[in-house]
Every structure is written in C-alpha cells, then in structure tokens.
Amino acid sequence: MARRRVLTLLEHNPYKPFTKILIDNELVKDNSSLNYKNRPFQEWVEGLPATLRDECADDEFHITFHGTILDFEDLQFVALAAENDGIKITCTHEPAKEVKDKEAAIDAIFQEIAENQFFEELKSPDMLKAFEIAKGKEFPVNVIATMSSGKSTLINALLGQKLMPAMQEACTATITELHDDDGDHFVATAYDANNLKLSFIDPLNLSAMEVLNKDSKVSKVVAQGNIPFVSSEDVSLVLVDTPGPNNARNDEHRAATFRMLSESSKPLVLYVLNATQLAINDDNALLTEVAESMKVGGKQSKDRYIFVLNKLDSFKAGEDDINSVIQNARTYLADKGIENPNIYPASALTALEIRSDFKDVDLKNIDPANYLKPEFLATMARISNLNTNLHLDEYAPLTPSVNSQIVMQLAAARESGDMKEEALIHSGIKSIEAAIRVYVDKYAKTAKIRGIVETFAKKLESQKSFERTRKQIAESQERKAEIRANIEVIKGKIDDAKAAKSFNETINKLDFSKDVAAKTGKIIEKAQASVREQIEAVGERKLSKTEAEGICAGFTNYAKNLQAKVCVDIENEVNRFIKEQCDQLTAAYVERLQSFAKDVNFGELQIDPVKILSGEIESANRIASIINSATETESVKVGEEWIENTNKKWYKPWTWFQEKGHWRSIYEDREFVDGKGLGDAFFAPVQENLRQNRDDINEATKKQVNKIKKEFKERFAELDRALKKKLAELEQCASDENAQDEIIRQTTERLNWLTDIQNRVNAILEI
C-alpha cells in the first residue's frame, strides 16, 4: 500500500507569475520537473498530478495551496480528474490577496504619485497616459457563430435591449464593437473598409443598426454604451460581433475572425452553437482553428472558449433530455478535435424577452385581457419556471465559488417571489455572464495589474538612481571639479559623431528577413499542400454542370478561408520577429549607454547612464506595440467572378485568388466536367500566386524593418537628449558650492518618498 506523501505547500502568485513547491517541507530541486518557476499556473496545473506521481513515486498526496480562489478551484478540478488515473489528491486552501485588493492599492498609489510635489517626471503626459492605458486596457469578448445560432439574440440578452438585428437568415454583415462606458444609451461611429469615418449615430438603436448592416459601404461599427453585467470602472469590456464565415462583407472580416482565433492571441471567445442543428458545414474551418488554438497554452487556451449551446427553449418537457443534448454537443465538438469544452446551455431568447419586452411587466398582477397574444403566451410558458428540465443554470460548468453565488441569487429570487429573476437565472444567461467575469478576473485583471506595476517600477528605480547620484555629488565636495570633468567626458561621448555613426551602422546591420522568408515559406508550402488535398478529393469523376457549380462554390469558400489563415499566420510570424528586432535594438542602445561610462573614474560615486534612463528606455521599446503589424491591410470589394486584377498585392492575400479565376470556362460547352481538371484549373492561380508572393512578402518585411529602425533612431536621439539634460543637472549640482546642505536634505527626502512608493508598488504583486 502506498504511503501518504504530503505536499506541504504549493504557493502560486499569478501576478508575477511565480510558483514555489515544497514536498515534505523541502523545496523542490532546480532540476525538478516540479520547478515551474515563472510559468503561468494554467499552463502546467493539468499535468501536475502525473508529474507528482513520477517525481515522488507515489499516488496519494495532500496539497496545501496558497494562492487565489480561482487558481485553487482549478487545482481542485485537476485533482478530481486525476482520480481517473488512480491518483488521489486532497486539497486545502490558504487564502491570498485577490484582484479587488490589488486594484484598491493601485488606485491609492497612483493618486499619491499624481499629487507628489517632487517629481514632474512622474506626472508627465507620457507617464500618465501609460498608466491610464494599463489601467483601462480593453478586454475583448469575441462572439462568433454560424448562421441561425441565435448569436444576435445572445448579444442583445447580454445588453438587456434589442440592438443587434436578429433574423433566421444570416444577418451580421459588419464587425460591430460594443465598448462598455456605462452610458445611458449607445452611440456609434461607422467606418468603411479603409477605416475612414462614414457617419456618427446618436442614438444607436435597432433600426439604426439594421440600416448600417444593409449599407454595403459600412465595414465596421464602433459603439459605446452600457454593458449591464460589468462596470466600466471594473473592466473595459468590449463585445465584438463578427460576421459568420460565409457572411463577411469583405475578406478582411474573415481574416479578422481567424486572427482572433489565432493561438498567439488570448481574448475570450463566445462560440454560439444552435442546439437544434449542430452539424453546420460553416463550422468546420472555424472549429478546426479553435481545436488547434486549444492545444497550445495549457488551461487558459481552453478556458478562453465558452461554447454557448443556444435555443434550448425549443425542447419540450418530458420529450427531450438536456443532458443528452449537451452530450451530443460534446461529441460533435470532440469529432472536430475539441476535448473537454466548456459548454454553457442557454435560452438567449428567454433572457432577452425578460430583459426587454417584460422589463416593466409585473408578472404577479397581469390582466389576462391585455396579454392574450400567442407570443406573450409562449414567453410565459418559457418563464414559468415549472419546467425543471430547462433549469439551464444547473448544467453550467462554473467553479464552486461562482456557482454558489448563482445559487444564492436564485434563493433570493424565490424568497422574494421574483419570477423574472428566477427565470433569468434558469435561462443560463447569468451563468454565461459569470463565466465571462471569471475569465476577466483570472487572466485579464492579473495581466493588467502586472502591466501597471511594470509601468512604474523602472521609472521609479531610474528616478531613485538619479537622486542617489545627486546626493553623492553633494556629499563629495572635495571631488566636484573631477566629477564635472568626468561628466564632460560622458557628454562628449554622446556627441561623438564618429561613434554615433558606428552605432547607426550597428542598427542598420540588424535584420531578420532570412528568418521571415524561411517561416513564410513553410506557411505557404503548407497551404499549397492543403490545396493539393482539395484537388485530389474531387478525383477524376465526370461531373454534371450542377455538381461542378456546387464543388466550385465549396472551393471558393475553402480558398477564402485558406487565404485568411495564411494571412494571419504570416502576420503572427512577422510580428514575432518584429518584437525580437525591437529587443535587439534596445539591447544595442543599452550597450552604447554602458560605453559612455567606460574608462571614466568616479571612484565610489556611481553615474550609470543605464540606470538613470531605465524608465525612458522601457517606454522606448513600447514602439513595438505602436507598429503592431508588418502586414498592411486593405479591403477590396470582390466581385462574383474572378477577373484580371491589376491591384494584386502580397498584403491583400484575398486578391491572390482572383487572377485567372475563370473556372466557368471549363464546362461552358461540355455536357460533363472533368473533376480533376476542374480542381486543377480552379486552384492553378492560387498555387501560382502563393509561389510568386514569397518575394513580395520578404521585400515588404524589409521595408517594415527599415521603418522600425528609423523610428528607433529618432527615439534613441530623444533618449540622448534626456540623458544630457540629466547630466546637466548633475553638473549643476557639482558646481553649486552653497547649496550642498539643501541638496542633501532635498535628495534624502525624495529618496525616502521614492523608496516608500517603490516598496508599496512592488508589494502589489505579492499575495
């Protein structure tokens, strides 16, 4: 019988992130597989039981977990699943500071920094803007679905009003971003395919949205208003409504959907499924991409997909079993390669009717004479709360702590006789809203807190370094002449034209075009192989004209999905290399700064240009977020037939497939169409342009790299000027014979203040 091994402590800090594990009171060794160090919790927690068994040669454990409640509940879930593998794990929780505690501390510290009397640098527009960006960073919730899934109804239910057009046919033709600002009504700006403003709509309502959706010139609508289930003070949530894969107004919409599903991105996705009609061909391309995304990045990659199984109000009591319906959906997704999905059953229509049509109706005092319409009676049947089979909240895979909140809300509604609130909970909408908030708390808010702390940490440290240097100079009366001379040496090195030219040459030599060429080449080769599979799938059959038209329609949809996928894959690779390029450029500049103080003897006095400028250097490297893509994007209208396209560009992949695309000519004068000939002719321009565009991609990447180098050179020149300004202040300090005592007093006071603020900022990340 296995002895009981005690894992005395598993401590995880999601804000850094950092993990510490002790087994039987001993810290795991550096080479242990349990030494997860700085990896996010959700990346490794699912593999923890098996790793414990392998490392400890045991199968029974007790874990005392010190961390947030959401991470602890993930651990409990993993422990429960481990029983299937014969591993027994019991868990206890040692509470840690939660997100709300961190947010309160951040606000207090920022207020004190904003009111400080010492440092204008900490109140500069750039610094304040950086903080506001970090604090107010928007968090997108992307809603995608195929036709007739009830996606628009779900969004309207989340909004508590009828804003998005909802019809049985495909009705979303634009990308609509709904930004939460807690306003009393929605306003919007409409943009065309080139991101040019078309109109401003105030107020934005259902009729206005219907007009925008039908306007072929409108590509995107950006709206602001109230998303009721979150506060804009809590999180800057954005609901993003995207067209279905075969209903995009332009092909950039399709690329936007694949970009959002890309494994390099981690926004939350609500994938809406029609419970009454699961098997939709349109799902294939999207769900394949979802499956690939869920395989990379651990538990977070699974958590970010919430599958809403909608239209369950269509099932009748006694005739349909919700468990069976959910299992069917689970099997359907498993067939697409999606294992253990988070499925939330829902009746979005019920939730919407309660929150809109029945918002002001007192269900306890209804005059039947006024409410005998069939639609009213149908709604009443849905919200009667009598059909326990449709208490959908009971099937939601929420964590225990979050589920207990829903249970408490339900108990309160029943106690007060609030039929509408009870029915709203049973509709499943409250569970979906809770799941969104959980993801935001677990991932978005911890990242936001980390970003805010990083915004100030280096700025505070560089300010401390400067103040320490001022104090040391003031205390070194006997060496002031030598200090001034050495400062002049550093200033001379900054102004050395020959050295500056050499540094610029170092920047110019940095390049990654060969790496990009290799990566994009593999992406294109993979796409070409995929095209060949499509051709081979048709075979050498003789096809009727009707069959050929159907196959070509499928080819067209496949080709458009392929071009979107290739476009996004290339964007991701280029962006990754751009980030590496920015890091190399910053490293080159830091090396140059270090050379300024070389061969300059200050004795015990430290004048370190790198430390003095560390905050500014950090902000300089954020240029990578401004140049967010090496791929230009531009939308074009695609006609019904493929014709000669002189506007074909590498950065418009959807134009790759237009040239030589007259597939109809293959069977105009024939009774039958050769299947293989059809495939070869249809995809010939696709394969040809995939080959031709490799050089175009690489050339455009080089241009983008040169643009980045130019931007960095300008920013480095600004940093040189900032350094010279600080050196001038230090030089003044070394020249002022009469202010020694005042400088020492002033710098001591400033250093004490900075140290206190810095300690409090660093403490924010502790649990």
N, C-alpha and C positions, 0 to 999 in steps of 0.2 A: 504494500500500500504506500502511495506517495506521501512523503511528509509535507506538512504545510509550510510553504515558504512565504514570508511576509515581505511585501514591498512596502517598506515603512513610509516612503514619501515619493510622490510624483508631483513635482511642482512645475506648473507651466504658466509663463507670463505671456499673454497674447499681444501685449502692447509693444514688446521689444522685437521679435518674439524670442523667448529663451526657455529652455527646459532643463530641469535638474532631477535626476533619478537616484535614489538611494535604495539598495537592496540589503536587507538585514543590517541597516544602519551604516552601510558602506557605500560611498559614492561609486557609481559605475566607472570603469576604466576608460581612458581616452579612446582606446581602440575597440570599445564595445559597440555592438550594433544598437544598443540602447542609448548611446550617447547622441541624442538628436540635436543637441546644441541649439542653433538658431533657426531650425526648421519650423514652419507653422504647424500647429497641433494637428489640424485636419489633414495634413499631408501624410502623417505617419501613424495616427492613432488606430486605424483599421488593421494595421499589421502588428500592433503591439502584442496581442496575445500569443501569436506564433513566435515572435521574437523572444518574448519572455520564456516560453517553453524551451526554445533552442538554447538560450543563454544559461538558463537555470536548471535544465534537465529536470523539470518538474511540471506539473499540470494543475496546480492548485495555488492560488495567490489571493492576497488581500492588499488592496491599494488604498492608501490614504491620499486623496487628491487635493492639492492646494491650488486653486485657480477659480475662474469664473463659473457661474452656474451653467451657462450654455456649454462650455467645454466639458464640464463634469457630466452633463447629460449625454453628450456624445460618447464619453467613456463608458457610461452605463449601457448605452445601446450596443457598443462594441463588445462589452463583457457578456451581454445576453446572447449575442450572436455566436460568441466563442464556445458556448455550451455545445453547439452542433459539432464542434471539433474536439470535444472531450476535455476542454479547458474550463476550469471553474475559477471565476474571479468575483470576489465580493469587493464593494467599494464604499468608502465613506468620504464625505466632503468637508474640507476645511475652507470656509468662505474666503474670498478675496475681494478687493475693491472692484466694483462693477463700473460699467461705462458711465452711468449717470454721475458717479463720484468724480470721475476724471473730468467730465465736461464742466462741472461746477468749479473745480480747481483751475481749469484753463481760463475760464471767464474772469475769475478773480485776479489771476496773474496778469492777464492781458490788460485789464483795467489799470492795474498798478503801473505797468510798463508805459501805458499811454499817458499816465499822469505824472511820470517821473520828471524831475527838474534838472537832471544831469545830462542826459544823452539825447540830443536831437536825432542822432543816427538811428536810434531805436524807434523813433517816431516818423521816420522818413516815409514818403508816399509809397516807395517800393516795399518797405518793410511792412507797413500797414496793409498794403494790397496782398502781399504774400500770406499774411495771417488770415485775411478775410477769405482768400481763395482756399486756403487749407481748411478753415472753419466751415465755410459754406460750400465745400466741394459737392457738386451734384452727384446723385446716385441714380442711375437709370434702371428702370424696370421695363424690360422689353416684352411686349405682348405679341406673340406670333401664333398663327393658326392657318389652317386651310379653310376652304370655303364652307359656309354654313355651320361653323362650330359654335357660334354664339359669342365670338370674340368681342364685338362691339357692345353687345349686351352686358358682358362681363365688365368691360371698362366703364360703361355707364353705371353699373351697380356699384363699382368702387368709388365713382364720383358722386353717387347719390342723385344723379339727374340724367336726363336723356340729352346727351350732347353729340355722341358719335352715331352716324346713320347705321341702322340695323335692319337688314333685309335678308331674305332667304338666299339671294344670289350674292356673288362677290361684290362687296360694297366699299372696300377700302382701297382707294387708288393713290393716296398720298401718304407720306410719312408724317405723322402728327405727334409732336412732342408736347406733353402737358406738364408744365412746371408748377410745382406747388409753391404758392406765395401767400396762402390763407386769405386771398382776396374775396370780396363778396360776390364777384361774378368773373367769368372768363373773358379775356381779351386775347387777340391773336394777330400775328403777322404772317402773311402768306408770301412764299418765295418761289421763284421759278427754278428751272433745272440748273441754272448758273449761279444760284444763290443770290439773285437780285430781288430786292423787295418789290412785291406787286401791290400789296394793299395792307391796311391796318383795319381790323374788325373789332368794334366795340359797341355792344357786347357780342361775344361769340355764343351762339346758341345752335340748336339742332338745324334749323332752316339755313342758317349761315354756313354750317359745316357741310350740308348737302350741296349747296351751291359751290363751295370750294372743291368738294370731292368730284364734282362733274366738270370742273374747269380744267381743260387739258393743259393749260399753261402753268397750273399750280403743281409744284413738285413736293413742297414741304410746308407744313403749318406749324408754327411755334406759338404755343398758347401759355398764358399764365392765369392761375385761378386757385381754387381751393380743392385739395385732395383730402377729404374729411378724416380719413383714418390715420393720418400723420400730421404733425405740426411742422411748419417750415422752420421753426426755431429748433426743432428736434433733428431733422434731417432734410436736406434739399432734394426731395424725391422728384423724379421725372418719369411719368408713364409715357412710354414710346409705343405708339400703334403703328405697326408696319404692314404693308400690303402682303397678301399671300404670294407664294412663289410664282403663280401664274397670273397675278393680277397687278403686277407692278406697272406704274405709269411709264417709267423709264428703267433702263437696265442698271442704273446706279442704285435704284431701290433694291434690286435683287442683290447687288454686291453689298449693300448696307446690311442686309439680313445675314449674309454669310460672314460678314465682318464681325457682327455682334455674336455669332455662334462660335467664332474662332477660338481655339484653345488658348491663345495668348491674351484673351480678354476674359474678365470675370464678372460682367454685370449679371444681375438676376434676370431670369427668363421665365415668363409665364407662358407655357405651351398649352394652348387650349385644344382639347380633343372633343369631338362630338360622340357622346356615349351611345347614340343611336346608330352611328355609322362610322365605325373606327377605320376600316380599311379604305383610305383615300390615296390614290396614286401620287397626289401632290405632296404627300407626307414623306415619300421615300428619300428625296435628296436632303431635306431638312433633318430628318431623323438620323440619317447616316452621319451627317455632320455633328449632330448632338452626341451620338454614340462615340465618335472619335474624340470630341471635346471632353466627355465624361471620363475617358480613360487616362487623362493627363491632369495631374494636380491634386490627386487624393480626394478627400471627402468634400472639399469645397467645390470641386468640379461637379460633384453630384448634387450638393446642396443648392447650387445656383439654378437648377432646373426644377420648377414646380409645374407638374403636369396637372392641369385643371380638367377633370372629367366632367364636362358640362352637359346640360339638358337632361339631367336625371329626373326632372319633374315629369318627363314623358312616360315614365314607368309607373305601372299601376300596382296598388297594394294587393298582395296575395298572388300576383301573377309573375312578378319579377323580383329576383333576389339581388340586392345591391352588392353583396359580397361577390356573387358570380360575375356581375358586370365589371367590378373593379379587377377581378382576376383575369377576365378577358382582356382588359386593357393592359394589364401587366404582361400577359402572354404576348399580346400584339407588339408591345414595346421591346420585349425580350427578343422577338424574332428580328427586330431591327438592330439588335446589338446593345440594347439599353437594359442593364441589370439593376434590380432594386430601385426603381424610380420612386420619387416622392409624388404619389397620386392623391390629389385632393378632389373628392367628388363635390359637385356643386349644382345648384339650380340658380343660375345668374338671373333668369327671368323673374323668379320669385323675389329675389333680393331687390331687383330694380323696381318692381311694382310696389313693394313695401316702402322703398325709399323715395319713390316719386309719386305715382298715382295715389297711393294710400298714405302718403306722408301726413296729411292732416285729417284723415278719416278716423273717427272713434269707433273701433270695431265692437265695443261693448254697447253702443247705443245707436245702432243702424236702423234707419227707416227703410224696411224692405221695399216699400213702394218706389223709392228712389234708386234702388240698386238691384234691378232685376235683369240687367243686360247679361248676355251669355259670358262676355269677357270678365264681368265682375264675379259671376258665379264660379268661373274657372279659377280666378285668383283666390277666391275664398276657399275653394277646395284645396288649393296648394298651401295656403297659410293656416289651415285649420289645426295643424299640429297633431292631428289624430292618427295620421299615417306614420307609425313609428318606423316603418321600413325606410322612410325618407328623412329620418333624422341624420342628415349627412355629416353633421359635426362629429358624430360618434366614429366615423371612419377616417377622420383626418389624422395623418401620421405626425402629430405635434409632439414635442417633448413634454414630459410630465409637468414641469413647472408652468409651461404655457397652456397646456391643456387644462390645468387646474383653474386658470384664470377664466377660460371659456365656461367651465362647469359652474364657477361662481356667478358669472354673468347670467347663465341660464337659470340658476336657482333664484336669483334676484328678480328676473323677469316673471317667473312663475309665481313667486310670492306676491308680486305687485299686480298680477293679472294682466301683464303687458303681452298680449297675443302677438303683436307685430314684432317685438324684440325677440320673443321666443322663436317665432317662425324665421326671423332673420338669421338667428344662430343656427337653426336646423337647415337653412338653405346652403350652408357651407361657406358663405362669403366671409363671415367673421374669422373662420379658421384660416382662410387664404390671406386675409389681411394680417393676421397674427404671424403667419409664416414669413411674410414679407418683412415685418418688423424684426423677427428673429434673425433673418439673414443680414439685415442692416446692422443690427447690434453686434452680431458675431464677427462680421467681416468689414463692412464699410466704416463703422464707427471706430473700431480698433485701428484701422489704417489711417483714418482721419486724425485720431489722437496722436498717432506716431508721426504723421506729417507735420502737425502743428509744433510738436516738441522739436523736431528736426529743423523747422523753420527758424527757431530762436537759439538753439543750442550753440551752433558755431558762431552766430552773431554775438552772443553773449561772451563766448570764450575769446573771440578776437578783440572785443572791447576790453575785457579783463587784461589781456596781454598788453594792449596799448597803455592802459592805466598803470600797470605794474612797471612798464618801461619808463613812463613819465616820473613815477615815484623814485625809481632807482637813479635816474638822471639828477633829480632834485637833491638826492642824498649824496651825490658824488661831486661835490663842489670842486675838489682838487683835480678832477679829470675832465672838467667841462670843455676845455679847449680841445683835448684829444677826442672827446665824443663828437664835437662839432665837425672836426676834421674827418672823422670816420663816416659821419652822416653824409658829408660832401662826396666822399668816395662812392657811397651807395647811389647817391643821386646821379653821379657821373656815369655809373654803370647803367642806370636806367636810360640815360640819354645817349649812350654809346651807339652811334648809327651803325657801325660795323657789326656789333653784337646783335642789334635789333634785326639787321638784315639776315644774319645767320639763323636767328630764331624763326623768322618768317620762312626761311628755306626749310627748316625742320618741319614746320607746319605743312608746307607745300608737299613734302615728301610722303606725308601720311596718306594712305589710300587703301581701299578695300574692294576695288572694282573686280579684282580677280575672284575674291571670295563670293561676291554677289553673283558674278557670272556663273560660278560653279553651282551655287544654290538654285538660282533661277533656272539653270539648265536642267537640273534634276526635276524641278517642278513641271517644266514644260515636257520633259520626257515622260513623266508620269501621266500628264494629260493626253499626250499622243497615244500612250498605251491604252488609256481608257477609251479613246476614240476607236482604236482598232477593235476593242472588245465589242463596241456597239455595232460595227460593221459585220463582224463575224456572227453576232447574234441573229442577224437577219438571214444569213445563209444565202444559198443560191436559188431560193424559191422563185417561181413566177408569181408575180403579184398582180391583182386587178388594180385598176386606177384608184378605186376606193380604198383598197388596202394600202396602196402606195401613199396616198394622201394621209391616211391615218398614221403610218410609220413616219412620214416626214414631219407630221405635227409633233410626234414624240421626239424625233431627232432635234427639232427646233427647241423644244423645252429643255432637252438634255444639253444642247450646245450652250444655251443661255446660262444654265446652272453651272456648266463647266467653266465658262468664261468668268463668271462671278467668283468661283472658287479659286481659279488661277490668279485672278486679280488680287484677292485678299491674301492668298499665300505669299505672293511676291511682295505685297505691301508689308506683311509681317517680317519677312526676311530682311528687306531693305531697312525697315525701322530698327530692327535689332542691330544691324551693322552701323546705322547712324548713331545709336546710343554708344556703341563701342568707340566710334570715331570721336564723339564728344568727350568721352572719358580720356582718350589718348591726348586730345588737345589740351584738356585741363591739366593732365599729368605733365605735359611738356611745359606749360606755363609755370606750374609749381616748381619744376626743376630749374627754370630760369630764375624764379624768385630766390631759390636757395643759393644760386650762384652769386647773387648780389652781396650777400654777407660773407661769402668765402674770402679768406685772406684778410678780413677786417678784424682786428683785435680789440674787443670791447672788455676783455677780462671777464669778471663775473657778471657784468651788465649784459643783458640779452636784448638785442634788437633783431627780431626774427620776422622778416617780411611775410613769410608764410602764415605765421600765427596772427600777425596784425591784420592780414587781409583774408583770413579764413572764411569769414562770413560772406564777404563780397565774392570770393571765388565760388562758394557754394551756389550763390544766386546766379553767377555767370553760367554755370553748367546747366541751368534750367532752360537755356535756349533750346535744348533738345525737345522740350515739351511744346515750344512755340512752333518749331519746324517739325510737326508731328507726322509728316509723311514725305517720303521722297517720291511718292507717286502722285502726280497731279490727277485730279478727277474732273471730268467734264461730261455733262449729259447730252446725248443726242437723241432725236426722235427717230425711231426705227420704223421703216415702212412695212407693208405687208409682204413685199417681195424683196429678195436680196438683189441689189443692183450695184453697179460700179460705184465705189466710194472713195473719192479722192481725199477725203478727210480722215482716212485711216491713220490712227496714232497708236503707239505702244501703250500709252497711258489711258487709252479708251479701249479696253480689251473687247468690249461688246462690238466694236467695229471690225475686229479681226475676222468675223464670220460672215460679213456682208459681201465682201468682194467675191465675184464669180459664183454667186449663190443661186443661179437659176436652175434649181433641181427639176422644175416642172418640164423642162425641155426633154427630159429623158423619156417621158412617156406620152408626149403630146400626140404622136402619130402611131402609137403602138397599142395593141389590144391588151398586151400584158407588159409588166415592168419587171426587169431582172432585179432581184433583191440585192445581190452583191453589187451590181452596177449602180443601183440607186444609192447604197451606202457609200461606195467609193466616190461617186460624183458629189454627193451632198457634203461629205467631210473633207474632200480634197482641199478646198480653200482654207478650211480650219487648220489642217495639218501644215499646209504651206505657210500660213501666216504665223503659226506657232514657231516655225523654224526661223522665219525672217525677222521676227520681232525680238529675238535674243539680243542682237546687236543694238537695236533701238533702246531696249531696257538698260543695257550696260552703259550706253552713251548718256542716257538721261540720268542715270545714277551718278556718273562722274560730274555732271553739271550740278547736281544737288549737293554733292560733296564739296565742290568749289564754293557753292553758295554758303554752306556751313562754315567753311574755313574763313571766308570773307567776314561773316558775322562775328566769328570768334576773334579775329584780328582786331576788329573795331572794339569789341568788348574788352580785350586784353589791353588795348590802348587806354580805355577808361580806367581799368584797374591800375595801370601805371600812374595815371594822374592822381588817383585816390591815394596810392602809396606815397607819392611825392608830397601830397598835402599833409599826410600824417607825419612824414619825416620833417616837414617844415615846422609842424607843431612841436615835435621833439627838439628840433634845433632851437626854437624859441625858448623852450624850457631850459636848455643848456646855456642860453645866453642871458637869461634874466637872473641877475645876481641878488636882487632884493626880494624876490617872491618865493624863495626857497621854502620857508615855513608854510606859506599859504598853499603852495603846490602840494607839499607833503600832506597837509591837513585835508585838502580837497580830494586828492587821489585816494587817501585812506578811506574817506567817507564813501567815495564812489565804489571802491573795491568791495567794501563791506556790503553795500547795496547790491552790487552785481553778484557777489557770492551768494547772498540770500536768495535772490531771484533765480540764480542758476541752480541752486540746490532744490528749490521748490519746483522748477521746471523739470529737472531730472527725476524728482520724486513722483511726478505724474505718471511715469511709466512703471512705477513699482506697484506690486499687488498686495 
